[in-house]
Amino acid sequence: MAVAWIGNRETLVERACEQAAMLLQSSRCPVISFDTDIHGTRAAIALAERIGAAYDHVEGAAISRETALFTDKGAMTVAPGEVRRRADVVVIVGELPAVHHGFVAELADTVPDLSAKNAREFFLIGAEGAETSSFLGSRKATPLSCEGAGLSGTLAALRAQRAGRRVSKPVSNFDDFARVLSTAKFPAFLFSGHGADGLALEMLQGLIADINRKSRASALHLPASESGWGSVLASTWMTGFAPRTGFARGFPEFDPWRFDVERVLASGEADLHLRISAGSVLPAGDNGVKLIALAKTAEPVAGAEITIAIGEAGVDHAAVVYSGRTGTLAAVKAGRGSDLPSAAAVIRLIADKIPAEAALPC
């Protein structure tokens, strides 16, 4: 089975890596986007440093919102295990990514040790007409919505009503929420950058801070992308910054607008795009940007100068990934295993053909 292509022609992986290295070396403004495990992220960042590239995660928009919350505003958060054990009131804020539905279903099926009623209460904060989450099974979440307002507006109205201020349109079921909150031992708000913008995330933390003036509440961060949050952690310990960092001047610079790879590609600022993802890979399009694609594929990616097939972390090869269920990094075994190389292995093959004084991490 072919695993590498130059254009539409099959080739050896070694030859494809040589050609990729040549393109990266000759590029004046390369960018890298990735969706990979910890080892793949480390290799991609080290390559970016070697060639002076900017890098971002494939789910960069949502990840950037979550990163900004912690770096710019701060947040009161708790670990997933603590929510599972303690939370007697669970408030789902906006839409949660499907990867976390199993965790929420587990909360619905278990009993907290701080509940006088030996059960959890569920609420759902969302836009008007938001449906209660089907993954709660037989349990129902009481909806909290504000007519004509989105998530940010609903959170603002909820915060205002709780403070005793007048609002133009009240939040539905507010009295039930206030009553339950007044007797709650450990309320937890579940949020993600997947279904909430920056203003909503900031407003949520304001609401939690208000509650903590007289009682207790916290939030559980369920990242929009687990691989993305793992990449945030890896990027931070390697460079001091989250993704959307660039090495154009020989040292890491963080700028969430300037190094937004999606924006850079759309504006035509980049001349080469290295995309690393075991999922779907978008073609280069008509903007004249050359594409090098590392993807789990059995055929060349449309529009790519070079395509190299890679395995999926935790499926084709063992990996270290971020786990939203535990709130930390976890080692995972290969699900079925295959001969496809890991993203990290291919990136290192490419990097080894690019001269540099600094060695890549092991």
C-alpha positions in Angstrom: 0.0 0.0 0.0 1.3 3.4 -1.0 1.9 5.8 2.0 3.6 8.8 0.3 3.0 10.9 -2.8 4.6 13.8 -4.5 1.7 15.4 -6.3 -0.3 12.4 -7.5 2.6 10.1 -8.0 3.5 7.4 -5.5 7.0 7.6 -3.9 9.0 6.4 -0.9 8.5 8.1 2.4 12.2 9.0 2.5 11.9 10.8 -0.9 8.7 12.6 0.1 10.4 13.8 3.3 13.3 15.1 1.4 11.0 17.0 -1.0 9.1 18.4 2.0 12.3 19.5 3.6 13.3 21.3 0.5 9.9 23.1 0.3 10.1 24.1 3.9 13.6 25.5 3.6 12.8 27.6 0.6 9.6 29.0 2.1 9.6 32.6 3.1 6.5 32.4 5.3 5.6 28.8 6.3 2.7 28.0 8.7 1.9 24.8 10.5 -1.4 23.6 11.7 -1.8 20.3 13.6 -4.2 18.0 15.4 -2.0 15.4 17.0 -0.8 13.9 20.2 1.8 15.3 22.6 4.8 13.8 20.8 3.5 15.0 17.5 3.0 18.5 18.9 6.5 18.6 20.4 8.0 17.6 17.0 5.9 20.1 15.1 6.9 23.0 17.4 10.5 22.0 17.2 10.3 22.0 13.4 8.5 25.4 13.5 11.5 26.8 15.4 13.9 25.3 13.0 12.3 26.8 9.9 10.9 30.1 11.5 7.3 29.1 11.1 4.1 30.0 12.9 1.9 27.3 14.3 -1.7 26.8 15.4 -4.0 24.0 16.2 -6.6 22.9 13.7 -9.4 23.9 16.2 -7.5 27.1 16.8 -10.5 29.4 17.2 -12.1 27.5 20.1 -8.8 26.7 21.7 -7.8 30.3 21.5 -11.0 31.4 23.3 -10.3 28.9 26.1 -6.6 30.0 26.4 -7.6 33.7 26.5 -9.9 33.0 29.5 -7.0 31.6 31.6 -4.3 34.0 30.4 -6.3 37.2 30.3 -9.1 36.9 32.8 -8.5 33.8 35.0 -10.9 31.2 36.1 -12.1 29.3 39.2 -11.9 25.6 38.1 -12.0 22.2 39.7 -10.9 18.7 38.5 -13.2 16.3 36.8 -12.8 13.8 39.6 -13.9 16.3 42.1 -17.1 17.1 40.1 -17.8 13.4 39.8 -17.5 12.9 43.5 -18.8 16.1 45.0 -21.1 18.1 42.7 -24.7 18.1 43.8 -25.7 20.7 41.2 -24.4 20.5 37.6 -25.0 23.4 35.3 -24.2 22.8 31.6 -23.2 26.0 29.9 -24.0 26.1 26.2 -23.2 23.2 23.9 -20.5 20.7 24.9 -18.4 18.7 22.4 -19.6 15.1 21.8 -16.4 13.7 23.3 -17.6 14.9 26.8 -21.1 13.5 26.6 -20.0 10.3 28.2 -18.7 12.1 31.2 -21.9 14.1 31.6 -23.9 10.8 31.3 -21.7 9.4 34.0 -22.6 12.3 36.3 -26.3 11.6 35.6 -25.8 7.9 36.7 -23.9 8.5 39.8 -24.6 10.1 43.2 -22.5 12.8 44.9 -21.3 12.5 48.5 -22.3 16.1 49.3 -26.0 15.8 48.4 -28.6 15.8 51.1 -31.1 14.3 48.6 -28.6 11.7 47.4 -29.1 13.0 43.8 -27.8 15.7 41.4 -29.8 18.6 40.0 -29.1 19.5 36.4 -29.6 22.8 34.6 -28.8 23.9 31.1 -27.9 27.5 30.3 -28.4 28.3 26.6 -30.2 30.3 24.0 -34.0 30.3 23.8 -35.3 26.9 22.6 -32.1 25.0 23.6 -33.0 21.4 24.1 -32.1 19.4 27.2 -29.2 17.1 26.6 -30.2 13.7 25.3 -27.1 12.2 26.7 -28.5 12.6 30.2 -30.7 9.6 29.6 -33.8 9.6 31.7 -32.6 12.6 33.7 -33.8 16.1 32.5 -31.9 19.4 32.8 -34.0 22.4 33.6 -33.4 25.0 30.9 -32.3 28.5 31.7 -32.8 30.8 28.7 -33.6 34.4 28.0 -36.0 35.3 25.2 -34.2 36.6 22.1 -30.7 36.4 23.8 -27.9 34.1 23.0 -25.6 32.4 25.6 -23.8 35.6 26.6 -27.1 37.5 27.0 -28.6 34.7 29.1 -25.6 34.6 31.4 -25.7 38.4 31.7 -29.4 38.4 32.6 -28.9 35.4 35.0 -26.1 37.3 36.8 -28.2 40.5 37.0 -31.3 38.7 38.3 -29.3 36.9 40.9 -27.9 40.3 42.1 -31.4 41.7 42.4 -31.2 44.0 39.4 -33.9 44.6 36.9 -33.7 43.0 33.5 -35.7 43.7 30.3 -36.5 40.0 29.9 -36.2 37.5 32.7 -34.5 34.1 32.6 -36.8 31.2 32.4 -36.9 28.9 35.5 -34.8 31.4 37.4 -36.7 30.9 40.7 -36.0 27.2 40.6 -32.3 27.8 39.9 -32.0 30.3 42.7 -33.8 28.0 45.1 -31.6 25.0 44.3 -28.4 27.2 44.4 -29.2 28.5 47.8 -29.0 25.0 49.4 -26.3 23.5 47.1 -23.2 22.1 48.7 -21.0 22.0 45.6 -22.4 23.5 42.4 -20.3 23.0 39.3 -20.6 24.8 35.9 -19.5 22.8 32.9 -18.2 24.9 30.0 -16.2 24.7 26.7 -15.0 27.1 24.1 -16.8 24.9 21.6 -20.2 26.4 22.2 -19.3 29.7 24.0 -17.5 32.8 22.8 -15.0 34.8 24.9 -17.7 37.1 26.3 -19.8 34.2 27.5 -16.8 32.5 29.1 -15.9 35.8 30.9 -19.5 36.3 32.0 -19.7 32.8 33.4 -16.6 33.4 35.6 -18.2 36.6 36.8 -21.3 34.7 37.8 -19.2 32.1 39.7 -17.3 34.8 41.4 -20.6 36.4 42.6 -21.8 33.1 44.0 -18.5 32.6 45.8 -19.0 35.8 47.8 -21.4 34.0 50.1 -21.2 30.3 49.3 -19.2 28.1 46.9 -19.2 27.3 43.2 -16.6 26.3 40.6 -16.3 25.5 37.0 -15.1 22.5 35.1 -13.3 23.2 31.8 -14.1 20.5 29.2 -11.9 21.6 26.3 -13.3 22.0 22.8 -10.6 19.6 21.6 -8.7 17.2 23.9 -5.8 17.0 21.5 -5.9 20.8 21.3 -5.6 21.3 25.0 -2.8 18.8 25.2 -1.1 20.9 22.5 -1.6 24.0 24.6 0.1 22.4 27.5 3.0 21.1 25.4 3.4 24.4 23.7 3.4 26.3 27.0 6.2 24.1 28.5 8.3 24.3 25.4 8.0 28.0 24.5 6.2 29.7 27.4 3.2 30.4 25.1 0.1 28.6 23.8 -0.4 27.9 20.1 -0.7 30.8 17.7 3.0 31.3 18.3 5.6 32.1 15.6 9.4 31.9 15.3 9.8 34.4 12.4 12.4 36.4 14.3 14.3 33.4 15.8 12.5 33.4 19.1 8.9 32.5 20.1 6.3 35.3 19.8 2.7 34.8 20.8 0.0 36.7 19.0 -3.5 35.2 18.7 -4.4 37.4 15.7 -1.1 37.6 13.8 -0.5 33.9 14.0 -4.0 32.7 13.5 -3.1 30.2 10.7 -6.6 30.2 9.2 -6.6 34.0 8.9 -3.0 33.9 7.5 -4.0 31.4 4.8 -7.1 33.3 3.9 -5.3 36.6 3.5 -2.5 35.1 1.4 0.3 36.0 3.9 1.7 32.5 3.9 3.4 30.7 1.0 3.5 27.2 2.5 1.1 25.3 4.8 2.1 22.1 6.6 -1.0 20.4 7.9 -0.7 17.5 10.3 -3.8 15.6 11.2 -4.9 12.0 11.2 -8.4 13.3 10.4 -9.6 15.1 7.3 -7.3 17.5 5.6 -8.5 20.5 3.6 -6.9 21.2 0.1 -4.8 24.2 -0.4 -7.6 25.9 -2.4 -7.1 28.7 -4.9 -5.0 31.1 -2.8 -1.7 29.9 -4.2 -0.4 28.4 -0.9 1.5 25.2 -1.3 0.3 22.4 0.9 2.2 19.5 2.6 -0.3 17.1 4.1 0.4 14.6 6.8 -2.9 12.7 7.1 -4.4 9.2 7.6 -5.2 8.6 4.0 -4.9 5.9 1.3 -4.6 8.4 -1.5 -3.0 11.8 -2.1 -4.8 14.8 -0.7 -6.3 17.0 -3.4 -4.2 20.0 -4.0 -1.2 18.9 -1.9 2.3 19.1 -3.2 3.3 16.3 -0.9 1.1 13.8 1.0 2.5 11.4 3.6 0.2 8.9 5.4 0.4 8.9 9.2 -1.3 6.8 11.9 -3.9 8.0 14.3 -2.8 8.4 17.9 -4.2 5.8 20.2 -5.5 3.8 17.3 -2.6 3.0 15.0 0.1 3.6 17.6 0.5 4.2 21.3 0.4 7.8 22.4 0.3 10.4 25.2 -2.8 12.5 25.0 -4.8 14.9 27.2 -7.8 13.3 28.8 -10.8 15.5 29.7 -12.1 12.8 31.9 -9.1 13.0 34.2 -8.0 16.5 33.5 -4.4 15.5 32.8 -2.2 13.7 30.3 -2.6 10.0 29.9 -0.8 7.2 28.0 -3.0 5.2 25.6 -2.2 2.0 23.9 -2.7 1.4 20.2 -6.3 0.3 19.5 -5.5 -2.1 16.7 -2.0 -1.1 15.6 -0.8 -0.7 12.0 2.4 -0.1 10.0 1.6 3.6 9.5 4.2 5.9 11.1 3.3 8.4 13.8 3.1 12.1 13.1 6.1 12.6 15.3 8.2 10.1 13.4 7.5 11.6 10.0 8.1 15.2 11.3 11.5 14.1 12.6 12.4 12.5 9.3 11.6 15.9 7.6 13.4 17.9 10.3 16.5 15.7 10.1 17.0 16.9 6.5 16.9 20.5 7.5 20.3 21.8 8.9 20.1 23.3 12.4 22.3 23.7 15.4 19.6 22.9 17.9 18.7 19.2 18.3 15.0 18.1 18.3 13.6 16.8 21.6 13.7 13.0 21.9 
